[in-house]
Amino acid sequence: MGKSYRDLVAWQKAMDLVTAIYQVSTSFPKGELYGLTSQLRRAAVSVPSNIAEGQGRHGAAEFRHFLRQASGSLMELETQVMIAERLCYVSPETAAKLLRDSAELGRVLNGLINSLQ
């Protein structure tokens, strides 16, 4: 494992996903600013934040705990993307791309979790 959380592929992919979520959610209705927009962005930000915090902890068990938290936030984010699609805030194509990227990140996170056991 690298010396910094920034060296982790999971963190890098999570940061890319945060950027994509922020870009997509800028077009959400203004009435959603404190609703779905906020929830979606917070879930997205939580993923790389938990990866970074876990990397900074001492020991594999603590790191795994934070990686599992990141995974949970990722599932929350996927659900919110599907809600945004149902509400026609994002196109089916955009939602599919975000969900593919999320699934790929999930696989990377699971691999990292498994490597720490």
N, C-alpha and C positions, 0 to 999 in steps of 0.2 A: 504494500500500500504506500502511496506517496506521503510526503511529509506534510502536505496541506490538504484540507478539504477541497481546495480549488483544483487539485490534481485528479480528483475522483470523477470518472465519467458520469456517474449518477448525478453529482452536483451540477456538472456542466449541462447535462440534458435538462435537469430541473430548471436551471436558469433560463435556458432557451424556451422552455414551456411557459415560464412566468412572463417572459417578453411577449410571447404569442397571445397569452390570455389578456394581458393589458392592452395590446393592440386591438384585439377583437372586441373587447368589452367597451372600448371608447364609443362604439356606435350604439350601445344599448340605450333604451329610453332614459331620459333624465329622471323619471320617476323611480327607476331601479337603482339610482346611485347608492342609496343606503340599504338596498335589498340585495338582489341577485348579483349586481356588479361588485358590491363590497364583499359578499360571501365568496364569490368566485376568485376574486383577487387574493383574499386572505388565505383561502385554501391553497392557491398556487404558490404564494410566498412561503407558506408553511413547509412545503416540501424541501426546497434547498436549505431553508433555515434549520430544519431538524437534522438534515444530513451534516451541515456544518457544526451544529452544536454537538452532535454525537461524536464526530471526529475529534472534537476538542476534549471529550471526556476521557477518563482513564479506564481502559479495559474494554474488552470485546463485548462483554455483557451489556454495559451501558450504551455502547455504540449500536448494538443490535436493537436495543429498546428504542432509540431515537430513529433508527431506520424503519422500524415498524410504525412509529408515529408518522413518519414521512409517507409510508405506504398507505396508511389510513387517510391522510390528507389527500393523497392522490385519488383514492376511491371517491372521496367527497367531491373533488374537483370534476371527476368524470360524471358523476350524477348531476352536478350543476351545469355542465356542458349539455347534457341531454335535456335538462329542463329548458335551457336557453334555446335549444333547437325546437323543442315542442312549442315554445312561445314565439317562434319565428324571429328570434333575436339574432340567430346565426343560421347560415344556410346549411343544408344537409352535408354539403361538401366540406365546409369549414369544420363542422362538428366532427365529421369522419376523420379529418386530418388531425384535429386535436386529440381525438380518442386513440388514433393510431400512435401518435407521439407519446401519449400517456401510457398506453400499453407497453410500448418499448421501454419507457422509463421504469415501469413496474417490473419488467423482466430483469433489467439491470439491478434494480434495488433488491429483488429476490436473490439474484446471484451473489450480490454483496453480502446480504444477510447469511446466506448459506455458507459463504466462504469464511465467515467469522465463527461458525459453530464447530 
